[in-house]
Amino acid sequence: MEVYEDDGNVVLFDATNPLAWVEASRTVRLADVL
């Protein structure tokens, strides 16, 4: 798993399959789910 920041948002992606994008209808805070 790789992470980068874009315009104040944290983006997580699979480094072994960088073309496997996931689209979400809403955002969630990591602190709320961990």
mmCIF entry with sequence, helices, sheets and N, C-alpha, C, O atoms, coordinates in Angstrom:
data_MODEL
# 
_entry.id   MODEL 
# 
_entity.id                         1 
_entity.type                       polymer 
_entity.pdbx_number_of_molecules   1 
# 
_entity_poly.entity_id                      1 
_entity_poly.type                           'polypeptide(L)' 
_entity_poly.nstd_linkage                   no 
_entity_poly.nstd_monomer                   no 
_entity_poly.pdbx_seq_one_letter_code       MEVYEDDGNVVLFDATNPLAWVEASRTVRLADVL 
_entity_poly.pdbx_seq_one_letter_code_can   MEVYEDDGNVVLFDATNPLAWVEASRTVRLADVL 
_entity_poly.pdbx_strand_id                 A 
# 
loop_
_entity_poly_seq.entity_id 
_entity_poly_seq.num 
_entity_poly_seq.mon_id 
_entity_poly_seq.hetero 
1 1  MET n 
1 2  GLU n 
1 3  VAL n 
1 4  TYR n 
1 5  GLU n 
1 6  ASP n 
1 7  ASP n 
1 8  GLY n 
1 9  ASN n 
1 10 VAL n 
1 11 VAL n 
1 12 LEU n 
1 13 PHE n 
1 14 ASP n 
1 15 ALA n 
1 16 THR n 
1 17 ASN n 
1 18 PRO n 
1 19 LEU n 
1 20 ALA n 
1 21 TRP n 
1 22 VAL n 
1 23 GLU n 
1 24 ALA n 
1 25 SER n 
1 26 ARG n 
1 27 THR n 
1 28 VAL n 
1 29 ARG n 
1 30 LEU n 
1 31 ALA n 
1 32 ASP n 
1 33 VAL n 
1 34 LEU n 
# 
_struct_asym.id          A 
_struct_asym.entity_id   1 
# 
_struct_conf.conf_type_id            HELX_P 
_struct_conf.id                      HELX_P1 
_struct_conf.pdbx_PDB_helix_id       AA1 
_struct_conf.beg_label_comp_id       LEU 
_struct_conf.beg_label_asym_id       A 
_struct_conf.beg_label_seq_id        30 
_struct_conf.pdbx_beg_PDB_ins_code   ? 
_struct_conf.end_label_comp_id       VAL 
_struct_conf.end_label_asym_id       A 
_struct_conf.end_label_seq_id        33 
_struct_conf.pdbx_end_PDB_ins_code   ? 
_struct_conf.beg_auth_comp_id        LEU 
_struct_conf.beg_auth_asym_id        A 
_struct_conf.beg_auth_seq_id         30 
_struct_conf.end_auth_comp_id        VAL 
_struct_conf.end_auth_asym_id        A 
_struct_conf.end_auth_seq_id         33 
_struct_conf.pdbx_PDB_helix_class    1 
_struct_conf.details                 ? 
_struct_conf.pdbx_PDB_helix_length   4 
# 
_struct_conf_type.id          HELX_P 
_struct_conf_type.criteria    ? 
_struct_conf_type.reference   ? 
# 
_struct_sheet.id               AA1 
_struct_sheet.type             ? 
_struct_sheet.number_strands   2 
_struct_sheet.details          ? 
# 
_struct_sheet_order.sheet_id     AA1 
_struct_sheet_order.range_id_1   1 
_struct_sheet_order.range_id_2   2 
_struct_sheet_order.offset       ? 
_struct_sheet_order.sense        anti-parallel 
# 
loop_
_struct_sheet_range.sheet_id 
_struct_sheet_range.id 
_struct_sheet_range.beg_label_comp_id 
_struct_sheet_range.beg_label_asym_id 
_struct_sheet_range.beg_label_seq_id 
_struct_sheet_range.pdbx_beg_PDB_ins_code 
_struct_sheet_range.end_label_comp_id 
_struct_sheet_range.end_label_asym_id 
_struct_sheet_range.end_label_seq_id 
_struct_sheet_range.pdbx_end_PDB_ins_code 
_struct_sheet_range.beg_auth_comp_id 
_struct_sheet_range.beg_auth_asym_id 
_struct_sheet_range.beg_auth_seq_id 
_struct_sheet_range.end_auth_comp_id 
_struct_sheet_range.end_auth_asym_id 
_struct_sheet_range.end_auth_seq_id 
AA1 1 GLU A 2 ? ASP A 6  ? GLU A 2 ASP A 6  
AA1 2 ASN A 9 ? PHE A 13 ? ASN A 9 PHE A 13 
# 
loop_
_atom_site.group_PDB 
_atom_site.id 
_atom_site.type_symbol 
_atom_site.label_atom_id 
_atom_site.label_alt_id 
_atom_site.label_comp_id 
_atom_site.label_asym_id 
_atom_site.label_entity_id 
_atom_site.label_seq_id 
_atom_site.pdbx_PDB_ins_code 
_atom_site.Cartn_x 
_atom_site.Cartn_y 
_atom_site.Cartn_z 
_atom_site.occupancy 
_atom_site.B_iso_or_equiv 
_atom_site.pdbx_formal_charge 
_atom_site.auth_seq_id 
_atom_site.auth_comp_id 
_atom_site.auth_asym_id 
_atom_site.auth_atom_id 
_atom_site.pdbx_PDB_model_num 
ATOM 1   N N  . MET A 1 1  ? 0.850   -1.173 0.000   1.00 0.00 ? 1  MET A N  1 
ATOM 2   C CA . MET A 1 1  ? 0.000   0.000  0.000   1.00 0.00 ? 1  MET A CA 1 
ATOM 3   C C  . MET A 1 1  ? 0.893   1.232  0.000   1.00 0.00 ? 1  MET A C  1 
ATOM 4   O O  . MET A 1 1  ? 1.831   1.334  0.791   1.00 0.00 ? 1  MET A O  1 
ATOM 5   N N  . GLU A 1 2  ? 0.597   2.150  -0.880  1.00 0.00 ? 2  GLU A N  1 
ATOM 6   C CA . GLU A 1 2  ? 1.326   3.418  -0.949  1.00 0.00 ? 2  GLU A CA 1 
ATOM 7   C C  . GLU A 1 2  ? 0.375   4.554  -0.587  1.00 0.00 ? 2  GLU A C  1 
ATOM 8   O O  . GLU A 1 2  ? -0.845  4.425  -0.692  1.00 0.00 ? 2  GLU A O  1 
ATOM 9   N N  . VAL A 1 3  ? 0.957   5.656  -0.164  1.00 0.00 ? 3  VAL A N  1 
ATOM 10  C CA . VAL A 1 3  ? 0.162   6.805  0.276   1.00 0.00 ? 3  VAL A CA 1 
ATOM 11  C C  . VAL A 1 3  ? 0.794   8.075  -0.277  1.00 0.00 ? 3  VAL A C  1 
ATOM 12  O O  . VAL A 1 3  ? 2.016   8.216  -0.295  1.00 0.00 ? 3  VAL A O  1 
ATOM 13  N N  . TYR A 1 4  ? -0.053  8.997  -0.728  1.00 0.00 ? 4  TYR A N  1 
ATOM 14  C CA . TYR A 1 4  ? 0.435   10.335 -1.055  1.00 0.00 ? 4  TYR A CA 1 
ATOM 15  C C  . TYR A 1 4  ? -0.647  11.349 -0.725  1.00 0.00 ? 4  TYR A C  1 
ATOM 16  O O  . TYR A 1 4  ? -1.816  10.998 -0.560  1.00 0.00 ? 4  TYR A O  1 
ATOM 17  N N  . GLU A 1 5  ? -0.248  12.597 -0.631  1.00 0.00 ? 5  GLU A N  1 
ATOM 18  C CA . GLU A 1 5  ? -1.198  13.663 -0.314  1.00 0.00 ? 5  GLU A CA 1 
ATOM 19  C C  . GLU A 1 5  ? -1.441  14.496 -1.561  1.00 0.00 ? 5  GLU A C  1 
ATOM 20  O O  . GLU A 1 5  ? -0.502  14.832 -2.282  1.00 0.00 ? 5  GLU A O  1 
ATOM 21  N N  . ASP A 1 6  ? -2.698  14.829 -1.815  1.00 0.00 ? 6  ASP A N  1 
ATOM 22  C CA . ASP A 1 6  ? -3.076  15.612 -2.980  1.00 0.00 ? 6  ASP A CA 1 
ATOM 23  C C  . ASP A 1 6  ? -4.083  16.675 -2.556  1.00 0.00 ? 6  ASP A C  1 
ATOM 24  O O  . ASP A 1 6  ? -5.218  16.357 -2.201  1.00 0.00 ? 6  ASP A O  1 
ATOM 25  N N  . ASP A 1 7  ? -3.670  17.916 -2.594  1.00 0.00 ? 7  ASP A N  1 
ATOM 26  C CA . ASP A 1 7  ? -4.559  19.036 -2.253  1.00 0.00 ? 7  ASP A CA 1 
ATOM 27  C C  . ASP A 1 7  ? -5.181  18.880 -0.872  1.00 0.00 ? 7  ASP A C  1 
ATOM 28  O O  . ASP A 1 7  ? -6.360  19.173 -0.673  1.00 0.00 ? 7  ASP A O  1 
ATOM 29  N N  . GLY A 1 8  ? -4.368  18.413 0.086   1.00 0.00 ? 8  GLY A N  1 
ATOM 30  C CA . GLY A 1 8  ? -4.844  18.265 1.457   1.00 0.00 ? 8  GLY A CA 1 
ATOM 31  C C  . GLY A 1 8  ? -5.575  16.968 1.740   1.00 0.00 ? 8  GLY A C  1 
ATOM 32  O O  . GLY A 1 8  ? -6.033  16.753 2.862   1.00 0.00 ? 8  GLY A O  1 
ATOM 33  N N  . ASN A 1 9  ? -5.695  16.099 0.747   1.00 0.00 ? 9  ASN A N  1 
ATOM 34  C CA . ASN A 1 9  ? -6.355  14.803 0.917   1.00 0.00 ? 9  ASN A CA 1 
ATOM 35  C C  . ASN A 1 9  ? -5.330  13.691 0.841   1.00 0.00 ? 9  ASN A C  1 
ATOM 36  O O  . ASN A 1 9  ? -4.382  13.781 0.061   1.00 0.00 ? 9  ASN A O  1 
ATOM 37  N N  . VAL A 1 10 ? -5.498  12.648 1.632   1.00 0.00 ? 10 VAL A N  1 
ATOM 38  C CA . VAL A 1 10 ? -4.592  11.507 1.616   1.00 0.00 ? 10 VAL A CA 1 
ATOM 39  C C  . VAL A 1 10 ? -5.157  10.455 0.673   1.00 0.00 ? 10 VAL A C  1 
ATOM 40  O O  . VAL A 1 10 ? -6.323  10.075 0.781   1.00 0.00 ? 10 VAL A O  1 
ATOM 41  N N  . VAL A 1 11 ? -4.326  9.989  -0.253  1.00 0.00 ? 11 VAL A N  1 
ATOM 42  C CA . VAL A 1 11 ? -4.730  8.993  -1.236  1.00 0.00 ? 11 VAL A CA 1 
ATOM 43  C C  . VAL A 1 11 ? -3.965  7.705  -0.969  1.00 0.00 ? 11 VAL A C  1 
ATOM 44  O O  . VAL A 1 11 ? -2.737  7.717  -0.882  1.00 0.00 ? 11 VAL A O  1 
ATOM 45  N N  . LEU A 1 12 ? -4.681  6.599  -0.838  1.00 0.00 ? 12 LEU A N  1 
ATOM 46  C CA . LEU A 1 12 ? -4.085  5.277  -0.654  1.00 0.00 ? 12 LEU A CA 1 
ATOM 47  C C  . LEU A 1 12 ? -4.232  4.504  -1.953  1.00 0.00 ? 12 LEU A C  1 
ATOM 48  O O  . LEU A 1 12 ? -5.289  4.552  -2.582  1.00 0.00 ? 12 LEU A O  1 
ATOM 49  N N  . PHE A 1 13 ? -3.177  3.783  -2.370  1.00 0.00 ? 13 PHE A N  1 
ATOM 50  C CA . PHE A 1 13 ? -3.297  2.976  -3.576  1.00 0.00 ? 13 PHE A CA 1 
ATOM 51  C C  . PHE A 1 13 ? -2.416  1.745  -3.482  1.00 0.00 ? 13 PHE A C  1 
ATOM 52  O O  . PHE A 1 13 ? -1.474  1.691  -2.691  1.00 0.00 ? 13 PHE A O  1 
ATOM 53  N N  . ASP A 1 14 ? -2.735  0.770  -4.296  1.00 0.00 ? 14 ASP A N  1 
ATOM 54  C CA . ASP A 1 14 ? -2.022  -0.504 -4.332  1.00 0.00 ? 14 ASP A CA 1 
ATOM 55  C C  . ASP A 1 14 ? -0.814  -0.362 -5.247  1.00 0.00 ? 14 ASP A C  1 
ATOM 56  O O  . ASP A 1 14 ? -0.977  -0.244 -6.461  1.00 0.00 ? 14 ASP A O  1 
ATOM 57  N N  . ALA A 1 15 ? 0.379   -0.372 -4.699  1.00 0.00 ? 15 ALA A N  1 
ATOM 58  C CA . ALA A 1 15 ? 1.599   -0.181 -5.480  1.00 0.00 ? 15 ALA A CA 1 
ATOM 59  C C  . ALA A 1 15 ? 1.850   -1.324 -6.453  1.00 0.00 ? 15 ALA A C  1 
ATOM 60  O O  . ALA A 1 15 ? 2.506   -1.125 -7.475  1.00 0.00 ? 15 ALA A O  1 
ATOM 61  N N  . THR A 1 16 ? 1.342   -2.513 -6.157  1.00 0.00 ? 16 THR A N  1 
ATOM 62  C CA . THR A 1 16 ? 1.543   -3.652 -7.057  1.00 0.00 ? 16 THR A CA 1 
ATOM 63  C C  . THR A 1 16 ? 0.578   -3.630 -8.232  1.00 0.00 ? 16 THR A C  1 
ATOM 64  O O  . THR A 1 16 ? 0.809   -4.310 -9.232  1.00 0.00 ? 16 THR A O  1 
ATOM 65  N N  . ASN A 1 17 ? -0.501  -2.858 -8.127  1.00 0.00 ? 17 ASN A N  1 
ATOM 66  C CA . ASN A 1 17 ? -1.466  -2.724 -9.216  1.00 0.00 ? 17 ASN A CA 1 
ATOM 67  C C  . ASN A 1 17 ? -1.969  -1.281 -9.238  1.00 0.00 ? 17 ASN A C  1 
ATOM 68  O O  . ASN A 1 17 ? -3.109  -1.020 -8.855  1.00 0.00 ? 17 ASN A O  1 
ATOM 69  N N  . PRO A 1 18 ? -1.124  -0.335 -9.686  1.00 0.00 ? 18 PRO A N  1 
ATOM 70  C CA . PRO A 1 18 ? -1.472  1.086  -9.586  1.00 0.00 ? 18 PRO A CA 1 
ATOM 71  C C  . PRO A 1 18 ? -2.661  1.497  -10.450 1.00 0.00 ? 18 PRO A C  1 
ATOM 72  O O  . PRO A 1 18 ? -3.210  2.582  -10.257 1.00 0.00 ? 18 PRO A O  1 
ATOM 73  N N  . LEU A 1 19 ? -3.070  0.652  -11.400 1.00 0.00 ? 19 LEU A N  1 
ATOM 74  C CA . LEU A 1 19 ? -4.217  0.993  -12.238 1.00 0.00 ? 19 LEU A CA 1 
ATOM 75  C C  . LEU A 1 19 ? -5.538  0.557  -11.623 1.00 0.00 ? 19 LEU A C  1 
ATOM 76  O O  . LEU A 1 19 ? -6.599  0.822  -12.189 1.00 0.00 ? 19 LEU A O  1 
ATOM 77  N N  . ALA A 1 20 ? -5.490  -0.101 -10.485 1.00 0.00 ? 20 ALA A N  1 
ATOM 78  C CA . ALA A 1 20 ? -6.710  -0.578 -9.820  1.00 0.00 ? 20 ALA A CA 1 
ATOM 79  C C  . ALA A 1 20 ? -7.278  0.532  -8.947  1.00 0.00 ? 20 ALA A C  1 
ATOM 80  O O  . ALA A 1 20 ? -7.083  0.541  -7.731  1.00 0.00 ? 20 ALA A O  1 
ATOM 81  N N  . TRP A 1 21 ? -7.969  1.450  -9.567  1.00 0.00 ? 21 TRP A N  1 
ATOM 82  C CA . TRP A 1 21 ? -8.549  2.585  -8.848  1.00 0.00 ? 21 TRP A CA 1 
ATOM 83  C C  . TRP A 1 21 ? -9.878  2.204  -8.234  1.00 0.00 ? 21 TRP A C  1 
ATOM 84  O O  . TRP A 1 21 ? -10.621 1.391  -8.784  1.00 0.00 ? 21 TRP A O  1 
ATOM 85  N N  . VAL A 1 22 ? -10.162 2.786  -7.114  1.00 0.00 ? 22 VAL A N  1 
ATOM 86  C CA . VAL A 1 22 ? -11.444 2.597  -6.436  1.00 0.00 ? 22 VAL A CA 1 
ATOM 87  C C  . VAL A 1 22 ? -12.100 3.963  -6.317  1.00 0.00 ? 22 VAL A C  1 
ATOM 88  O O  . VAL A 1 22 ? -11.479 4.926  -5.866  1.00 0.00 ? 22 VAL A O  1 
ATOM 89  N N  . GLU A 1 23 ? -13.349 4.037  -6.721  1.00 0.00 ? 23 GLU A N  1 
ATOM 90  C CA . GLU A 1 23 ? -14.084 5.295  -6.607  1.00 0.00 ? 23 GLU A CA 1 
ATOM 91  C C  . GLU A 1 23 ? -15.053 5.192  -5.439  1.00 0.00 ? 23 GLU A C  1 
ATOM 92  O O  . GLU A 1 23 ? -15.727 4.176  -5.268  1.00 0.00 ? 23 GLU A O  1 
ATOM 93  N N  . ALA A 1 24 ? -15.119 6.224  -4.656  1.00 0.00 ? 24 ALA A N  1 
ATOM 94  C CA . ALA A 1 24 ? -16.006 6.227  -3.488  1.00 0.00 ? 24 ALA A CA 1 
ATOM 95  C C  . ALA A 1 24 ? -16.995 7.381  -3.596  1.00 0.00 ? 24 ALA A C  1 
ATOM 96  O O  . ALA A 1 24 ? -16.690 8.429  -4.167  1.00 0.00 ? 24 ALA A O  1 
ATOM 97  N N  . SER A 1 25 ? -18.166 7.173  -3.046  1.00 0.00 ? 25 SER A N  1 
ATOM 98  C CA . SER A 1 25 ? -19.180 8.225  -3.073  1.00 0.00 ? 25 SER A CA 1 
ATOM 99  C C  . SER A 1 25 ? -19.044 9.171  -1.880  1.00 0.00 ? 25 SER A C  1 
ATOM 100 O O  . SER A 1 25 ? -19.668 10.232 -1.850  1.00 0.00 ? 25 SER A O  1 
ATOM 101 N N  . ARG A 1 26 ? -18.222 8.783  -0.894  1.00 0.00 ? 26 ARG A N  1 
ATOM 102 C CA . ARG A 1 26 ? -17.999 9.651  0.261   1.00 0.00 ? 26 ARG A CA 1 
ATOM 103 C C  . ARG A 1 26 ? -16.628 9.347  0.842   1.00 0.00 ? 26 ARG A C  1 
ATOM 104 O O  . ARG A 1 26 ? -16.027 8.316  0.541   1.00 0.00 ? 26 ARG A O  1 
ATOM 105 N N  . THR A 1 27 ? -16.150 10.241 1.663   1.00 0.00 ? 27 THR A N  1 
ATOM 106 C CA . THR A 1 27 ? -14.863 10.040 2.325   1.00 0.00 ? 27 THR A CA 1 
ATOM 107 C C  . THR A 1 27 ? -15.100 9.653  3.776   1.00 0.00 ? 27 THR A C  1 
ATOM 108 O O  . THR A 1 27 ? -16.136 9.966  4.362   1.00 0.00 ? 27 THR A O  1 
ATOM 109 N N  . VAL A 1 28 ? -14.122 8.968  4.337   1.00 0.00 ? 28 VAL A N  1 
ATOM 110 C CA . VAL A 1 28 ? -14.165 8.618  5.754   1.00 0.00 ? 28 VAL A CA 1 
ATOM 111 C C  . VAL A 1 28 ? -12.808 8.923  6.356   1.00 0.00 ? 28 VAL A C  1 
ATOM 112 O O  . VAL A 1 28 ? -11.780 8.798  5.689   1.00 0.00 ? 28 VAL A O  1 
ATOM 113 N N  . ARG A 1 29 ? -12.807 9.316  7.601   1.00 0.00 ? 29 ARG A N  1 
ATOM 114 C CA . ARG A 1 29 ? -11.553 9.572  8.301   1.00 0.00 ? 29 ARG A CA 1 
ATOM 115 C C  . ARG A 1 29 ? -10.982 8.241  8.763   1.00 0.00 ? 29 ARG A C  1 
ATOM 116 O O  . ARG A 1 29 ? -11.711 7.400  9.290   1.00 0.00 ? 29 ARG A O  1 
ATOM 117 N N  . LEU A 1 30 ? -9.682  8.046  8.571   1.00 0.00 ? 30 LEU A N  1 
ATOM 118 C CA . LEU A 1 30 ? -9.043  6.809  9.017   1.00 0.00 ? 30 LEU A CA 1 
ATOM 119 C C  . LEU A 1 30 ? -9.222  6.616  10.512  1.00 0.00 ? 30 LEU A C  1 
ATOM 120 O O  . LEU A 1 30 ? -9.412  5.490  10.973  1.00 0.00 ? 30 LEU A O  1 
ATOM 121 N N  . ALA A 1 31 ? -9.165  7.694  11.269  1.00 0.00 ? 31 ALA A N  1 
ATOM 122 C CA . ALA A 1 31 ? -9.333  7.597  12.726  1.00 0.00 ? 31 ALA A CA 1 
ATOM 123 C C  . ALA A 1 31 ? -10.710 7.049  13.096  1.00 0.00 ? 31 ALA A C  1 
ATOM 124 O O  . ALA A 1 31 ? -10.865 6.440  14.154  1.00 0.00 ? 31 ALA A O  1 
ATOM 125 N N  . ASP A 1 32 ? -11.702 7.256  12.245  1.00 0.00 ? 32 ASP A N  1 
ATOM 126 C CA . ASP A 1 32 ? -13.051 6.762  12.526  1.00 0.00 ? 32 ASP A CA 1 
ATOM 127 C C  . ASP A 1 32 ? -13.208 5.268  12.253  1.00 0.00 ? 32 ASP A C  1 
ATOM 128 O O  . ASP A 1 32 ? -14.112 4.631  12.794  1.00 0.00 ? 32 ASP A O  1 
ATOM 129 N N  . VAL A 1 33 ? -12.338 4.709  11.422  1.00 0.00 ? 33 VAL A N  1 
ATOM 130 C CA . VAL A 1 33 ? -12.490 3.294  11.062  1.00 0.00 ? 33 VAL A CA 1 
ATOM 131 C C  . VAL A 1 33 ? -11.400 2.390  11.632  1.00 0.00 ? 33 VAL A C  1 
ATOM 132 O O  . VAL A 1 33 ? -11.507 1.166  11.554  1.00 0.00 ? 33 VAL A O  1 
ATOM 133 N N  . LEU A 1 34 ? -10.366 2.976  12.196  1.00 0.00 ? 34 LEU A N  1 
ATOM 134 C CA . LEU A 1 34 ? -9.287  2.156  12.767  1.00 0.00 ? 34 LEU A CA 1 
ATOM 135 C C  . LEU A 1 34 ? -9.419  2.039  14.254  1.00 0.00 ? 34 LEU A C  1 
ATOM 136 O O  . LEU A 1 34 ? -8.598  1.386  14.897  1.00 0.00 ? 34 LEU A O  1 
# 
